[in-house]
Amino acid sequence: MPNRPEIVCICGSTRFADEMRAANRDLTFAGIIVVAPGEADEPITDDQKAILGGLHLRKIDLADRVLVVNPGGYIGESTSREIDYAHATGKPVSFTAPASAAT
């Protein structure tokens, strides 16, 4: 199989959109393929949230590893579920900050 760039899936709370964009940029300039959460400019419905959540799990499937963007150690419910999924599928998971005990 020919060499290919590493694929990293970014996970994190939408409150950290700027930090996730910065991580995406840094990884991309390092020659890494990045898959990241979808973004919306307006509030989304519960159905849309469910679609995006399922789609993000498929992005994790595509990735070689997961990078959790978690300034201050914050990990919310959706991100926690994605971390659990990544672990269950054998994907390595790293964090931009140590996880907080109060997540």
Residue frames as qw, qx, qy, qz and C-alpha x, y, z in Angstrom:
[[0.000, 0.890, 0.457, 0.000, 0.00, 0.00, 0.00],
 [0.410, 0.553, -0.049, 0.724, 1.44, 3.40, -0.91],
 [0.292, -0.239, -0.465, 0.801, 2.42, 5.86, 1.82],
 [0.111, -0.740, -0.436, -0.500, -0.29, 8.31, 2.73],
 [0.033, -0.467, 0.362, -0.806, -0.46, 11.16, 5.20],
 [0.108, -0.230, -0.842, 0.476, -1.73, 10.44, 8.69],
 [0.300, -0.542, -0.452, -0.642, -5.44, 11.17, 9.22],
 [0.146, -0.116, -0.657, 0.731, -6.47, 12.87, 12.46],
 [0.255, -0.667, -0.584, -0.386, -10.03, 13.44, 13.62],
 [0.046, 0.225, -0.381, 0.896, -10.50, 16.50, 15.81],
 [0.408, -0.603, -0.678, -0.103, -13.07, 16.26, 18.60],
 [0.225, -0.103, -0.408, 0.879, -14.17, 18.89, 21.08],
 [0.092, 0.689, 0.585, -0.417, -16.92, 21.16, 22.28],
 [0.358, 0.703, 0.387, 0.478, -18.31, 23.63, 19.75],
 [0.270, -0.953, -0.065, 0.118, -17.48, 26.34, 22.30],
 [0.508, -0.567, 0.431, 0.484, -13.86, 25.75, 21.24],
 [0.715, 0.641, 0.271, 0.065, -14.46, 26.30, 17.50],
 [0.208, 0.928, -0.309, 0.025, -11.58, 28.79, 17.22],
 [0.426, -0.582, 0.692, 0.012, -9.18, 26.42, 18.97],
 [0.790, 0.173, 0.586, 0.052, -10.30, 23.51, 16.76],
 [0.578, 0.814, 0.041, 0.037, -9.75, 25.66, 13.65],
 [0.049, -0.854, 0.517, -0.015, -6.24, 26.49, 14.89],
 [0.635, -0.282, 0.719, 0.025, -5.49, 22.79, 15.53],
 [0.772, 0.510, 0.378, 0.013, -6.82, 21.98, 12.04],
 [0.365, 0.907, -0.206, 0.023, -4.54, 24.60, 10.50],
 [0.270, -0.717, 0.643, -0.013, -1.47, 23.46, 12.45],
 [0.732, -0.044, 0.680, 0.020, -2.02, 19.79, 11.63],
 [0.704, 0.673, 0.227, -0.007, -2.69, 20.55, 7.97],
 [0.236, 0.899, -0.368, 0.037, 0.54, 22.54, 7.66],
 [0.438, -0.515, 0.736, -0.028, 2.31, 19.59, 9.27],
 [0.316, 0.281, -0.798, -0.429, 1.14, 17.43, 6.34],
 [0.158, 0.157, 0.928, -0.300, -1.69, 15.68, 8.17],
 [0.286, -0.365, -0.613, -0.640, -5.17, 15.09, 6.75],
 [0.116, 0.056, 0.607, -0.784, -7.71, 16.51, 9.19],
 [0.314, -0.496, -0.685, -0.432, -11.36, 15.58, 9.63],
 [0.028, 0.022, -0.462, 0.886, -13.18, 17.92, 11.97],
 [0.183, 0.522, 0.740, -0.383, -16.65, 18.52, 13.37],
 [0.168, 0.602, 0.529, 0.574, -19.20, 20.15, 11.10],
 [0.117, -0.239, -0.295, 0.918, -20.01, 23.77, 11.83],
 [0.046, 0.716, 0.645, 0.263, -23.27, 25.72, 11.70],
 [0.147, 0.288, -0.061, 0.944, -23.78, 29.47, 11.74],
 [0.519, -0.360, -0.002, -0.775, -27.13, 29.18, 13.51],
 [0.532, -0.214, 0.707, -0.414, -28.69, 26.93, 16.15],
 [0.355, 0.124, -0.842, -0.386, -29.39, 23.40, 14.94],
 [0.792, -0.248, -0.097, -0.549, -32.33, 21.11, 15.57],
 [0.673, -0.377, 0.615, -0.166, -32.14, 17.94, 17.64],
 [0.905, 0.346, 0.248, 0.007, -32.43, 15.92, 14.41],
 [0.497, 0.796, -0.280, 0.204, -29.52, 17.83, 12.88],
 [0.299, -0.704, 0.598, -0.239, -27.47, 17.33, 16.05],
 [0.852, -0.101, 0.504, -0.101, -28.12, 13.57, 15.88],
 [0.805, 0.583, 0.039, 0.106, -27.08, 13.48, 12.21],
 [0.225, 0.835, -0.430, 0.258, -23.87, 15.41, 12.94],
 [0.562, -0.545, 0.582, -0.219, -23.11, 13.16, 15.93],
 [0.915, 0.122, 0.384, 0.000, -23.43, 9.99, 13.86],
 [0.641, 0.738, -0.101, 0.184, -21.42, 11.50, 11.03],
 [0.077, -0.829, 0.510, -0.215, -18.64, 12.43, 13.44],
 [0.775, -0.301, 0.552, -0.064, -18.37, 8.81, 14.59],
 [0.861, 0.442, 0.205, 0.149, -17.84, 7.82, 10.95],
 [0.281, 0.880, -0.310, 0.227, -15.09, 10.46, 10.75],
 [0.502, -0.620, 0.588, -0.136, -13.43, 8.76, 13.72],
 [0.914, 0.115, 0.388, 0.026, -13.65, 5.49, 11.77],
 [0.664, 0.719, -0.029, 0.205, -11.70, 7.11, 8.91],
 [0.047, -0.901, 0.377, -0.209, -8.98, 8.50, 11.18],
 [0.676, 0.236, -0.613, 0.333, -5.72, 6.98, 12.35],
 [0.369, -0.235, -0.610, 0.660, -6.05, 8.81, 15.65],
 [0.174, -0.849, -0.441, -0.234, -8.18, 11.33, 17.52],
 [0.311, 0.124, -0.301, 0.893, -7.11, 14.71, 18.90],
 [0.255, -0.776, -0.576, 0.039, -9.40, 16.16, 21.57],
 [0.180, 0.444, -0.085, 0.873, -9.26, 19.95, 21.73],
 [0.543, -0.658, -0.522, -0.010, -10.09, 20.66, 25.37],
 [0.183, 0.534, -0.288, 0.773, -8.78, 24.00, 26.68],
 [0.400, -0.457, 0.389, -0.692, -8.87, 24.08, 30.46],
 [0.082, -0.112, 0.976, -0.167, -9.46, 20.32, 30.47],
 [0.598, 0.222, 0.315, -0.703, -13.16, 20.62, 29.61],
 [0.099, 0.011, -0.916, -0.388, -14.78, 17.56, 28.01],
 [0.568, 0.029, 0.139, -0.810, -18.53, 17.67, 27.43],
 [0.759, 0.076, 0.565, -0.316, -21.04, 14.87, 26.99],
 [0.797, 0.584, -0.018, -0.154, -20.76, 14.55, 23.19],
 [0.306, 0.726, -0.607, 0.102, -16.97, 14.66, 23.25],
 [0.457, -0.370, 0.757, -0.284, -16.90, 12.07, 26.04],
 [0.855, 0.269, 0.373, -0.241, -19.06, 9.79, 23.90],
 [0.654, 0.707, -0.267, -0.028, -16.68, 10.28, 20.95],
 [0.038, -0.645, 0.737, -0.198, -13.67, 9.45, 23.16],
 [0.682, -0.113, 0.664, -0.283, -15.39, 6.27, 24.37],
 [0.842, 0.496, 0.126, -0.171, -16.16, 5.34, 20.76],
 [0.408, 0.761, -0.502, 0.048, -12.57, 5.96, 19.68],
 [0.297, -0.480, 0.791, -0.234, -11.25, 3.79, 22.51],
 [0.792, 0.114, 0.525, -0.292, -13.77, 1.03, 21.67],
 [0.803, 0.594, 0.028, -0.044, -12.58, 1.01, 18.06],
 [0.855, -0.150, 0.113, 0.483, -8.89, 0.98, 19.02],
 [0.376, 0.778, 0.036, 0.502, -8.08, 4.55, 17.96],
 [0.508, -0.158, -0.352, 0.770, -5.36, 6.35, 19.91],
 [0.121, -0.905, -0.337, -0.232, -6.68, 9.48, 21.65],
 [0.483, -0.050, -0.255, 0.836, -4.63, 12.51, 22.69],
 [0.147, -0.881, -0.436, 0.110, -5.64, 15.79, 24.30],
 [0.333, 0.686, -0.069, 0.643, -4.52, 19.40, 23.95],
 [0.222, -0.568, 0.438, -0.661, -4.87, 19.81, 27.75],
 [0.090, -0.009, -0.949, 0.302, -5.15, 17.41, 30.69],
 [0.394, -0.497, -0.636, -0.440, -8.76, 16.36, 31.21],
 [0.258, -0.412, 0.357, -0.797, -10.52, 18.08, 34.08],
 [0.052, -0.123, -0.947, 0.292, -11.97, 16.01, 36.90],
 [0.289, 0.447, 0.490, -0.690, -15.10, 18.16, 36.71],
 [0.187, 0.137, -0.618, -0.751, -16.21, 17.17, 33.20]]
